[in-house]
Amino acid sequence: MAADLQFRVVIDTNVVFEGLTKQGGAAGLIIDAWLAGLIQVCVSTALAYEYEDVLSRKLSEIRWQKLQPVLSALLGKVEFTAIYYSWRPTSPDPGDDLVIDCAMNAGAIVVTSNIRDFQRAKVSLGLQVMTPTELVIKLAS
């Protein structure tokens, strides 16, 4: 299992949201792997705030109150990444630029359900991008 810890990822907000709000599926398995310490998740301060902002806005107050401790537990198991250099703007979505900056500074792979918004960074920066299903398959092998 120690070899899996070298698998460094930055998890896009859409995967965190889906993993925390939907039963089963690849995103949920990624959240489980994160909590179990099977992957090294890298997060910048700005990305941590984005996770909190999106979840608190999109969930009902009661559901947010239930998931807030889970998000805190997840953030307690990350490698915080300082952003020394920014590659903005690279994505059509400014929120995705937070993910790109974190991944590039951490030397990590982006895990997202929205591959399209990361295409330019993949081509121009050599950013590695995979879907939640692709990550689950890699972890299983």
Helices and strands as residue ranges (DSSP letters): G 2-6, E 8-11, H 13-21, H 25-35, E 40-43, H 45-58, H 61-75, E 78-80, H 94-106, E 109-111, G 115-118, H 119-125, E 129-130, H 132-140
